[in-house]
């Protein structure tokens, strides 16, 4: 599987999500990792694993 990342686009999206006043995701840091079976999400107060 080839992963293609357009870094300038990703940076623009990150900036919009973090700085837009209506964003629900600009209140604290959120880190998500996709896995073969789902995803893992880490915040300053929780860790969530989703398996599909």
C-alpha positions as CSV (number, residue, x, y, z in Angstrom):
1,X,0.0,0.0,0.0
2,X,1.4,3.4,-1.0
3,X,0.8,6.3,1.2
4,X,0.7,9.7,-0.4
5,X,0.8,12.8,1.8
6,X,0.4,16.3,0.4
7,X,2.1,18.1,3.3
8,X,1.0,21.6,2.4
9,X,-2.7,20.5,2.2
10,X,-2.4,18.6,5.5
11,X,-0.9,21.7,7.2
12,X,-3.7,23.9,5.9
13,X,-6.3,21.5,7.2
14,X,-4.6,21.3,10.6
15,X,-4.4,25.0,10.9
16,X,-8.1,25.4,10.0
17,X,-9.2,22.7,12.5
18,X,-7.0,24.2,15.3
19,X,-7.8,27.9,14.8
20,X,-11.3,28.2,13.4
21,X,-13.6,29.5,16.3
22,X,-16.4,27.1,15.4
23,X,-14.1,24.0,15.4
24,X,-15.0,21.5,18.1
25,X,-11.4,20.2,17.9
26,X,-9.4,23.3,18.9
27,X,-9.9,23.0,22.6
28,X,-7.2,20.4,23.3
29,X,-4.7,18.2,21.5
30,X,-6.1,15.1,19.8
31,X,-3.8,12.4,18.4
32,X,-5.2,9.6,16.2
33,X,-3.4,6.6,14.7
34,X,-5.1,4.4,12.1
35,X,-4.3,0.7,12.6
36,X,-4.9,-2.4,10.5
37,X,-7.9,-3.2,12.8
38,X,-9.3,0.3,13.4
39,X,-7.8,3.3,15.2
40,X,-6.4,4.6,18.5
41,X,-7.1,8.1,19.8
42,X,-5.2,9.9,22.6
43,X,-6.3,13.1,24.3
44,X,-5.1,14.8,27.5
45,X,-7.7,12.9,29.4
46,X,-8.6,9.7,27.5
47,X,-7.3,6.9,25.3
48,X,-9.7,5.1,23.0
49,X,-9.2,2.1,20.8
50,X,-11.8,1.3,18.0
51,X,-11.7,-2.1,16.2
52,X,-13.7,-2.7,13.1
